[in-house]
């Protein structure tokens, strides 16, 4: 069994995955790909974005587990970890005060996404949690990494695990909000 901090994050991620499949699992392709506005994301895009985000972090996490991770200058020293950790945790809050803009590396497709996105998300989530379980016993507070999106952004492993869980919840709520828009397709 994982230590209490890690188990809490794994349970949080698993709970969101379960809610995601329960809420969106029987939706039609039209419902999954419906965008309430041109610059808004569909449910499918929210799910694809979550998979993309995890995949961007995956190589770094695997290197950390293998002991081959070479943190950059700032990450080696933990420079900026408190600032960026707090900033990103606020930016990925489940119920944000304002909309956040996603940078290119994390953006989903702009076109229709296959309706098997639910199964892809479910499969990905199981594998993702298995990867994260391997961090059991790590020093979450004193293990640092640079963001794959920007090497100047340093995070503590503790903050990254929190933000990945919060991020999934944020986009679950974003996807639910799509279903409550006026022109959301009925099955």
C-alpha positions in Angstrom: 0.0 0.0 0.0 1.1 3.5 -0.8 2.0 6.0 2.0 -0.9 8.2 3.1 0.0 11.3 1.0 0.3 9.2 -2.2 -2.7 7.1 -1.5 -4.8 10.2 -1.0 -3.7 11.5 -4.5 -4.3 8.1 -6.1 -7.8 7.9 -4.5 -8.5 11.4 -5.7 -7.5 10.6 -9.3 -9.3 7.2 -9.3 -12.5 8.9 -8.0 -12.4 11.5 -10.7 -11.8 8.8 -13.3 -14.8 6.8 -12.0 -17.0 10.0 -12.1 -15.8 10.8 -15.6 -16.7 7.3 -16.9 -20.0 7.3 -15.1 -21.0 10.8 -16.3 -19.8 10.7 -19.9 -19.4 7.0 -20.7 -22.7 6.6 -22.5 -22.7 9.9 -24.4 -23.0 10.1 -28.2 -20.1 11.3 -30.4 -22.1 14.5 -30.9 -22.4 15.1 -27.2 -18.8 14.3 -26.5 -17.6 16.7 -29.3 -20.2 19.5 -28.7 -18.5 22.9 -28.1 -20.7 25.6 -26.5 -18.6 28.3 -28.2 -15.9 28.3 -30.8 -13.1 28.9 -28.2 -14.6 26.5 -25.6 -13.6 22.9 -25.3 -15.8 19.9 -25.7 -16.0 17.1 -23.2 -13.7 15.0 -25.5 -11.2 17.8 -25.7 -11.1 18.1 -21.9 -10.4 14.3 -21.6 -7.8 14.4 -24.4 -6.1 17.3 -22.7 -5.8 15.4 -19.5 -4.2 12.4 -21.3 -1.8 14.8 -23.1 -0.8 16.5 -19.9 0.0 13.2 -18.2 2.0 12.0 -21.3 4.1 15.2 -21.2 5.1 14.6 -17.6 5.5 10.8 -18.0 9.1 10.7 -19.4 10.4 12.9 -16.5 8.6 10.8 -13.9 9.9 7.6 -15.4 13.5 9.0 -15.3 12.9 10.0 -11.6 11.8 6.4 -10.9 14.8 5.0 -12.7 17.2 7.3 -11.0 18.3 8.8 -14.3 16.5 12.1 -13.9 19.0 15.0 -14.2 17.2 18.1 -12.8 18.2 21.4 -14.4 20.0 24.3 -12.6 16.9 25.7 -10.9 15.3 22.3 -10.0 18.6 21.0 -8.5 18.4 23.9 -6.0 14.7 24.0 -5.6 14.7 27.6 -6.9 11.2 28.9 -7.4 9.5 25.7 -6.2 7.3 27.4 -3.6 6.3 30.2 -6.0 5.5 28.0 -8.9 3.9 25.3 -6.8 1.5 27.8 -5.2 0.8 29.5 -8.5 0.0 26.3 -10.4 -2.0 24.8 -7.5 -4.2 27.9 -7.6 -4.4 27.9 -11.4 -5.6 24.2 -11.4 -8.1 24.6 -8.6 -11.2 22.4 -9.1 -13.5 25.5 -9.1 -11.3 28.3 -10.6 -12.0 32.0 -10.2 -11.1 32.5 -13.8 -10.4 30.7 -17.0 -6.9 29.6 -17.6 -5.1 29.6 -21.0 -3.4 26.4 -22.0 0.0 26.5 -23.7 0.6 24.7 -26.9 2.3 21.5 -25.6 -0.9 20.7 -23.6 -3.6 21.6 -26.2 -6.1 19.0 -27.4 -7.1 18.4 -31.0 -9.3 21.0 -32.7 -11.3 18.5 -34.7 -13.8 15.9 -33.7 -12.3 13.3 -31.3 -13.2 9.7 -31.6 -15.9 8.5 -29.3 -13.5 5.9 -27.9 -12.0 8.8 -25.9 -13.8 7.5 -22.8 -12.1 4.1 -23.1 -8.8 5.7 -23.9 -9.1 7.9 -20.9 -10.0 4.9 -18.7 -7.1 2.8 -20.0 -4.7 5.7 -19.6 -5.9 6.5 -16.1 -5.3 3.0 -14.9 -1.7 2.9 -16.3 -1.1 6.5 -15.0 -2.1 5.5 -11.4 0.2 2.4 -11.7 3.1 4.7 -12.6 2.3 7.1 -9.8 2.1 4.2 -7.2 5.8 3.6 -7.8 6.6 6.9 -6.1 5.6 5.4 -2.7 8.2 6.4 -0.1 9.8 9.2 -2.2 10.7 12.4 -0.4 7.9 14.4 -2.0 8.9 17.6 -0.2 12.6 17.6 -1.2 12.4 16.0 -4.7 12.3 18.7 -7.4 11.7 18.6 -11.1 11.5 21.1 -13.9 8.3 21.4 -15.9 8.6 19.8 -19.3 6.8 22.9 -20.7 9.4 25.3 -19.3 12.7 24.4 -17.7 12.6 27.6 -15.6 9.5 26.3 -13.7 10.6 24.2 -10.7 8.1 22.0 -8.8 8.3 19.9 -5.7 7.1 16.3 -6.4 4.5 16.9 -3.7 3.1 19.9 -5.6 3.1 18.1 -8.9 1.1 15.2 -7.6 -1.4 17.6 -6.0 -1.7 19.7 -9.2 -2.2 16.6 -11.4 -5.1 15.5 -9.3 -6.6 19.0 -9.0 -6.1 19.4 -12.8 -8.2 16.3 -13.5 -10.9 17.5 -11.2 -10.9 21.0 -12.8 -11.5 19.6 -16.2 -14.1 17.1 -15.0 -16.1 20.1 -13.8 -15.4 22.0 -17.0 -16.8 19.0 -19.0 -19.8 18.8 -16.7 -20.5 22.5 -17.4 -20.6 21.8 -21.1 -23.5 19.4 -20.5 -25.5 22.3 -18.8 -25.3 24.7 -21.7 -28.4 25.6 -23.6 -27.8 23.8 -26.9 -26.2 20.7 -25.5 -27.4 17.8 -27.8 -29.8 15.3 -26.5 -29.3 11.6 -27.3 
